[in-house]
Amino acid sequence: MFIGVDLGSTNIKAGLYDGALRRLHMESVAVSYMRENGHVEFDADAYVSALVGILGRLMNAGAVSGRSIKSITFTGQAESLVVLGRDGNPLMNAISWMDERSLEECDILEKRFSPGECYAHTGQPAVLPTWPATKILWLKRNRPEIYSAAAHYVLLKDFVVYRLTDHLLADCSIATFTFYFDIYAKRYWAEMLDFIGIGENQLPPLAEPCTSAGMLKKDVAAAIGIGEGTAVNIGTLDHFAGMVGTGNVHAGCLSLSTGTVMGLSTIAALPVRQDTGIPMHYGFLPNSYVMLPVAESGGISLEWFKRTCMATISYDELNTALVGRAPSEIIFLPYIVGTNAPEFNRDACGVFFGLRSKHDIFDLALAVMEGVAHLLKKNCDHIRASGTPIERIIATGGGAKSPIWCQMQADITGIPVDIPAEKEAACLGAAMIGGVAAGAYASYDDAAAAVVRMEQCFLPSPVTQYQRKHRQFLALYAAMIEVQRMR
């Protein structure tokens, strides 16, 4: 049997899977944060304790022998930073990737390193406060006592694996989110380390994703109720594990997750070293690269509109009301929290255009959903222009529950949209990684063929209004940016 663990930002999830990778049971626990003045922190040791607790509950609920578990494989969030002292314990609360304290440090790095230089090493088109490099520079400038005492800077998944095995490793598919890892040279970026003032000896040794970190420690195994010989696999990023869990293991397929944030991920047909506006990351396969544009103004746009204007209407009622409606006459720019890929423009904002007195609340809701789909198409077009084909989209997350939205995405992009039967794709992907590593499956292709099933497919239909509206969408974005410059 196999266990897949998703070290999430909202919840920690753990799934128990049999030898055929059928899910037998799942446990989860919410993550607690301390939030103040843009700072978002959490207790890293408490996070590990919560994980051990749900793994114990998983074993009890599954009523299986601890000796039957072949491996535990981890996936999850990337950028959350844990600062360790010389005794291996955290010197402070972990800094979440959601924390935005380092905006000023972003400006400092932008002045020191050109966009082309950053992209050539990190694959990132923009300096963002999510990157650990900016947080370390913030510590240097604002918490010198922590900075001077720091023995190691590690990311959350690496810290969890360290606590469970005593082996400190940095998974390359997670290190790619630090802004101090050279994704092409597959080593730490020396010039960035020098500038933020840390040495390579303060960072974990690099390891290929989806490889073994060793065995569970005796005391951890006892606390969980599992065999001491259980292997721990370092796994990969949650988006990448979700790709594995939906069978997206070759170039030509795009994974789309529409939750609060809209995330797109596809294996690059070739490494792209020139800035296309699409972030490049070291992938979950050796010497592979994944294009991963993220739109923070994705699902949050519909969440915001529903909360603000349709609080008494459920999502099911909204979808029912939109059945049979023609494309909206209104254009919505879904940049209510700025924009990421492909423009990375902090000044972008949301816009409703074309309002008339005849329009009702459902016309506006439809426009919001269309706007997010046009943002999806814009990113797909940038990916394809870089040389990576997209033959189908696999949709997961809350947005995949809306047939109206899925059909709209297919129509606007011109790409078929598939819906997988398994909704916990990241945990399944982690379990599949464990199965391949254990030799239960020869490859991810074999595992996907045996396990992954699609329950619905939305085929694109030619809607000429959408083609015209996309041109208007692009023109309206350009006009909005021009008006913003006049403020």
N, C-alpha and C positions, 0 to 999 in steps of 0.2 A: 504494500500500500504506500501511498505518497501523500504528503501534506504540502499544500501551496499556501503561502502567507503573503498578503498584500499589506504593506506598512503604509497605510493611507494617511492623508491629512485630516480627514473627518473621522474615519473609523479604521481600526485595525481589524482585518478579516483573516480567518484561517479556514481552509477547506480540507476535508479528509476525502481522499479518492482511492478507489480500489485499483487492482492491477490493470483493469480495462479503462481506467481514468474516468469512471462514473462517480459523480459526487455523492458521497454517503451522508455527510453532515457538514454544517458550516457554523462557525461562531464569530461574533464580532463584539467590539467594545469601542465606545466613543473616546476621542482624544480630547484632553482638556488643555486650554491655553490661558496664558496671562497676556492681556492686551492693554496697552497704554501708550498714548502719543505716537501711534504708528509702529510701536514695537510689538512683535508677536513672538512669545517665547513659550517653551514647555519644558517639563522636567524629563530629561532623557532617561534617567534610571527608572522613573515611574512608568515611562513608556515601555521599557523592557519588562518591568514587572507585570504590566497589564497584558503584554504579549504572552508571557509564561503562563499567566492565569487562563487566558482563553485557549491556549494549547492544552492545558490540563483538562479544561471543560470539554474540549473537542475529543480527547481520548476517552473521557468518561462517557460522553454521550454516544460515541461511536461503538463503545463496548468491544473494543478490539485489543488484542495483545500488543503491548509496547514493542515486542520483538518483531512484529509484522510490518513496522514502518521502515521502508527502505531509505527515505530521505525527507528532509524538510528543505524546501526551496523558497527563497525570498524574492519578492519584488516590492515596488513601492515608490514613494516620492524620492526626489533627487537632492535638491539644494539645501535642505535643512542642515545647519552647521552645529557640530558638537566640538567644544574646545576641551581638550584633556590636559591634566597636569602630569607631572612625572610619575605619579602613582597610578596612572591610567584612569583616574576618576574625573568627571566633568568639573571644570572650574566655575561654571556658571550654568544657568539655564540654556538649553539648546535654542538657537535662533531659527525660527521657522522661515521657509522660503517665502511666506506671505509677508514677512517683515519688510518695511520700507524705510528703515532708518538711514540707509546708505545712499540716498539720492545725491547728496553733495559729493560723495566719493565717486559716484558714477561720472559726474562732471570732471573730476580730477583725472580719472582714467581716460576719459574721452580726449582730454587735452594732451595727455602723454602718448597715447597710442592711436594711430589713425584707424579709421574703419576698415581699410583694406588689410592692415597689419593684423587686426583682431580677427577678421574673418579667415585669413590665411592660416592662422594657428588654431583658433577655437571653433570655426565654422559658424560663429554668431554675428549677425548683422548689427547688433546693438548692445550697448552696455546697460544692464538692467540691475536694479537693486536686489533681485533674487539671487544673483551670483555670489557665492561665498567669497570670491576675491574682494568684492566691494565691502562685505561685512568684516573681513579681516583688516582691511584698511581703516574701517570705522573704529574697530577695537584699538588699532594702533594710535589713532588720533583722539579717542575719547575714553578708552579704558586701558591705559598703559600698564596698570598692575596685572590685568588679565593677559594682555599681549606679551609682557615680559616673562610671565610664568608658564605660558603655553608650551607644552611638549609636543602635542600633536593636534592638528586640525583634521577632523574626519567628518564624513557625511553620515546621516542617520542610519542608513542600511548597513554601512560599514561598521558603525558602532554597535548595532544590534548583533551582527555576526561576531564581532569581537567579544561581546559579553557572553555569547553562547558557546564560543569555541576557544577563546584566548588567542585567536589568530587575527591580526590586524592587516586587512587587505583593502585595496580600493578597486572596486569593479570599474573597468574602463567605460562602460556604458553609463555609469553614474558620474564618474570623474569628468566626463564630457560636459557636465553642467556646472563646473566650478569656475570657469573662465581663466583657469591657470593650467589646463591640460591641453597639450597639442594633439589634436585628434589624428593628424596625419603622421607625425613622427612617433606617436604612441608613447609620449613621455611628458613630464611636466614642462611647462613653458618657462624657461629659465629667466627671461627678461621680465615677465610678469611677477615671478617670485621675488626677484631682486627689488622691483619697484614697491611691492607691498611689504617687503622686509621680512620674508620668511625663507627658511632653507628647505631643501628637498627632504632632509632628515626629519622634518616636522610633519611630513605627509606619509600616508601608508604606502607600502609597495603596491605597484599596479598589477592587476590580474585580469585575465580575459573573463568576460561575462559568462555566466552559466557553468562555472567550474566549481570544484569542491574546495571548501575552506577547511575541511577536517571534520572531526566528530564532535558531537555534543559533549560538553563537560559533564562529569559525573553528577555534580550537584544539580545542574540544570535538568539533566535527564530524569533524575529522581523526582524533582519538583513537578515535571510534566507527566511522569508515569510512562516513560518511553525507554527503549533500550539505549544503553550507553554507546553502542556502536552505530547509532543513527547518523548518517552523513548529513552535513549541512552544505547546501549549494548556495553560492552567493547570488545566483539568479541575475536579474537585470531590472531595468526601469519598468514601472507599471505600464506605461504606454507600449513598451516593447513586449512585455509579457502578454499584454492584451492582443498584440499582433499574432504572437504564437498561438494564443488561445482561440483565435478566429481563423487560423490557417493562412495568415498573411506573412508568408516566409520567403517570397520572391518579389522582385521588382514587377510592377504592373498592377498592384493592388493597394488601395488606400484604406487605412483604418480611420474611421471618423467617430469621435466620442463627443456627443453634444450633451454636456451637463451644464453647470454654471459657466464653465469655460469650454470652448470648442477646440478640441485638439485633433490634428491630422497627422498621420504618420505613414510613411511609405519607404521601402528600401530603395535607395538611390541606385539607378542603373550604372552610374559612375560617380566617383568623387568629384564634387564641384568646389573648386578652390577660389572661384571668383564670386563676389557677392551678387546673389540673385534676389535678395530679400527673403529667402527661405532658409531658416536655420538648419545647419548640418550637424549631425552628432555621430559619434562612434556607435556602431550598431551592436546587436546582441549576438551576431555571428562574427567569428574572427575576421578582422580586416574588412568589415562591411560598414556601410554608412546609412543612416536613416535621416530622411528629411522630416522635420517635426515642427511645422508652423503651428502656433497656438494663438487663438483669438480670445482674449479675455472678454470681449464684448459678444460672446456667443450666446449660450442659453440664458445668460443673465439678462439679456435684453427682454426675452419673453417673461422671465420671472419678474423683472421690474415692472413691465406693463401690466401683467396680471395682478400683481400686488397693489399697484397704484390705481388702476382703472377698472379691474374686473375681480375684485376681491371675493365676491360672492359666487363666482362662476368657476366650476371645476375644470380641470384640463380635459376631462372626458366630454363635458358639456360644450367646451370650446371647439373641440374637434368635430363633434356632431353638428354644431351650428355652421361650420365651415364647409361641410360636404356639399359639393355641387357649385360652390361659388366660383365665379370667374376670377382670374388674376386681379389683384387690387389695382386701382387707379393711383394709389398713393405709393410713393417711394420712401422707404425708411433707411437711413444710414445707422447701422447698429453700433455706433462707437460711443456708447454711453460711459465707458470707462477708458476712453482712449483707444488706441489700436496697437496691435503687435504686427505680425507678419501680414502682408509683405512690406508695409511702409514704415512701421515703428515710429509713428508720429505722436508725440505726447499731446499735441494740440488738437487732435481729431475729436469731434463731438458728435452726438446723435442729432438727427434731423428728420422731421416729417415734412414731406414736400407733396403738394398737389391737393391739399385738403379743400373740400367743398362742404356746404351745409347738408348735402344729401348723405354724406358718409356717417356710418354709425361705428360703435365700438368694435364690432367684428371686422369691419373694413380695416381699422387700425391694427387689430391683432394679426390679421392676415398679412398686412404690410410688414409688420415686425418679423414674422416668420420668413417672408420672402427676402427681407433685407439680410438676415443671417445666411440664407441660402445663396444670395449673391456674393456675400463675403466668402463663402465656401468655394464658389466658382472662381473668384479672383485668385485664391490661393492655389486651386487646382491648375489654373492656367499658368501661373508662375512655375509650378512644379514641372508641368509638361514642357514649358519653354526651356527649362534647364536640361532637358534630354531624358527625363524619366517619364515613361508612359503611365497612364492610369486607365485601366480597362474595367475596373469595378470598384465600388465603394462598399466597405463593410461597416455598417452603422451600429453603434452601441450607445449606452447612456440613456438618459431620460428622453432625449429627442427621438430616439429610435422607437419609442412607444407610440408615436403619433403617425398613423398612416398618411395623413394629409401632408405632414412635413416631409416624410420620406419621399413621397411621390413628387413633391415640389422640388426637393433636392435633385432627384433624378432628372426632372424636366429642365431645370435651370442649368445644371452642369452638363447634361447630355450623357451621363454615365449611369449604368445600372446600380441600384442600391440594394444590397443584401442585408438581411437581418438574421443573425445567428440565434440558434435555439438556446444556447447557454449564455445567461446574462452576466455571470461573474467571470468574464473572459480573462482578467488578470490572474486570478487565483488558479483557474484551469490552466492557463499558460505556464504558470510556475510549476504546477504539478506535471505538465507535459515535459518541461525542461528537466525535472527530476527523473521522469521516466526514460528520456533519451540518455541522460547521463548514466543511468543505472543499466542501460543496455536492454531495457524492456522494449524499446523501439529503436530501429536503426537510425532514424533521422526525424527531423521535425515534419518533413513531408509525410513519412509513414504514420507518425502520431496524429497528424491532422486528418489524414485519410481515414483513420480508424475512429477518431473521436469527434471531429468538428462536423456540425450539421447546420444548414441554413433552413430557417422555417418560412421565410418569405422573401420575394424578390420584387422590386419596383423597377419596371423598365421605363426608360425615358420616352416621352412622346413629344413631337415637335410642337412647341407653343410659341408662335411668332411674337406674342406680346412679351414673353420673357426675354427673347433676344433683343428686342428694342429696349426693354426696361433695363437690361444689364448695361447697355451703352449709356443710358440715362443715369444709372447708378454710378458709373465711373465718372461721368461728367459732373454729377452733383457732388461727389467726393472732392474733386479738384476745385470746384467752386467754393465748397465749405472751407477748405484749407486756405484759399485765397482770402475769404472774408475773415478768417481767424487771424491772418497776418495783419489785418487792418485794425485790430483791437488795440 
